[in-house]
Each structure stands twice: as structure tokens, then as C-alpha cells.
Amino acid sequence: MNKERFYQIIDEVYNKYLTKYVGYDDVPSKELFLFEIKNNTEFSEKWGLKIEERELSLEERHQISISRIGQDGIADRDNITWHETYNKTGIPTKLITITYNNETIESYE
């Protein structure tokens, strides 16, 4: 996923949100805006932006590892060791899905 597009959408919606506060000194931060989008369904629907985050399973991380590294991983290990290995090699731990104007974009972190 193009992270640039991801942040462009967030900035676009946040800027629309800010127009509501023109002339005010106390403007809500982008962090507060994103918190509300992620945790308040009514607020999210009002601004037409939905952001969902979830942790990736070990199997999902394994599949990403295979696609990025091009091998089937390392010899049999327990789950803790796999997670440590994936953390050290930069395999993402989280999937973020953003939906805006009937467009859904997925990003890994």
C-alpha cells in the first residue's frame, strides 16, 4: 500500500474537519481527531472515514515473511521465537485498514 496515499486521505479529511474551527483558538489536534475516528462510530460516519487496526497473527506474519524474503522461514521454532525473528527482520505486526469514499486501503506496520 502506498503510505503516501494513506496519509493524504487522513490529511484531506482532517483539513475538512478543521474548517469547522475557523476562527477558534482551541483547535483539536490531529491525534485527537484520529482517536475519535478509530473509537467513535458516529464521529467516524459523520466524516466518512473509517480506520481499523488489528494485530497480525503468526501465520499472517509468516506469509508476509515468505513473500518478502522469498523463503519458508527458519527451522521449527516455538511461537515466541518466530515473533522475535519476525520483529528483528522488520516483518509487520499490525494491519491498518482505511476506508474513505468507497475506497479501502490496507497498510502494514
C-alpha positions in Angstrom: 0.0 0.0 0.0 1.2 3.5 -0.7 1.7 5.1 2.6 1.7 8.5 0.9 -1.9 7.9 -0.2 -2.8 6.7 3.3 -1.6 9.9 4.9 -3.0 12.1 2.1 -6.5 10.8 2.9 -6.1 11.4 6.6 -4.9 15.0 5.9 -7.7 15.6 3.5 -10.4 14.6 6.0 -8.7 16.3 8.9 -8.5 19.6 6.9 -12.2 19.3 6.2 -12.8 18.8 9.9 -10.7 21.9 10.7 -12.9 24.1 8.6 -15.4 23.7 11.4 -13.0 25.5 13.7 -12.0 28.5 11.6 -11.6 31.5 13.9 -11.3 29.4 17.1 -8.1 29.3 19.2 -8.7 25.8 20.6 -8.4 23.6 17.6 -8.4 19.8 18.2 -5.2 18.1 17.3 -4.9 15.5 14.5 -4.2 12.9 17.2 -7.5 13.6 18.9 -9.3 13.6 15.6 -7.8 10.1 14.7 -8.6 8.8 18.2 -12.2 9.8 17.6 -12.3 8.3 14.1 -11.0 5.0 15.5 -13.1 4.8 18.6 -16.4 6.7 17.9 -18.5 5.1 15.2 -20.9 8.1 15.0 -18.0 10.5 14.6 -16.3 8.3 12.0 -19.5 8.0 10.0 -20.0 11.8 10.1 -16.6 12.4 8.5 -16.9 9.4 6.1 -13.6 7.9 7.3 -13.1 4.5 8.9 -9.8 3.3 10.3 -9.4 -0.2 11.7 -6.3 -1.6 13.3 -5.6 -5.2 14.3 -2.6 -7.3 15.3 -1.4 -9.8 12.7 -1.5 -13.5 13.5 1.7 -15.5 13.5 0.5 -17.2 10.3 -0.1 -13.9 8.6 3.3 -12.7 9.6 4.8 -15.9 8.3 3.1 -15.4 4.9 4.5 -11.8 4.7 7.9 -13.2 5.6 7.7 -15.7 2.7 6.6 -13.0 0.2 9.3 -10.5 1.3 12.3 -12.8 2.0 11.4 -15.5 -0.5 12.0 -18.5 1.7 9.9 -20.6 4.0 11.5 -19.2 7.1 13.7 -20.9 9.6 13.6 -24.4 11.1 10.8 -25.4 13.5 10.6 -22.9 16.4 8.0 -22.0 19.0 5.7 -19.0 18.6 7.8 -16.7 20.8 10.9 -17.3 18.7 9.0 -16.8 15.5 7.7 -13.5 16.7 11.2 -12.4 17.8 12.6 -13.4 14.4 10.0 -11.5 12.5 10.4 -8.5 14.7 14.2 -8.5 14.1 13.7 -8.8 10.3 11.1 -6.0 10.1 8.0 -8.1 9.4 4.9 -6.0 10.3 2.9 -6.7 13.4 -0.3 -4.7 12.6 -2.7 -4.3 9.7 -4.3 -0.9 9.3 -7.4 -0.6 7.0 -8.7 2.8 6.0 -12.0 3.3 4.1 -12.9 6.6 2.6 -15.2 7.4 -0.4 -15.8 3.7 -1.0 -12.0 3.2 -1.4 -10.3 0.7 1.0 -6.6 0.8 1.5 -4.6 -1.6 3.7 -1.2 -0.8 5.3 1.1 -2.9 7.4 3.1 -1.6 10.4 
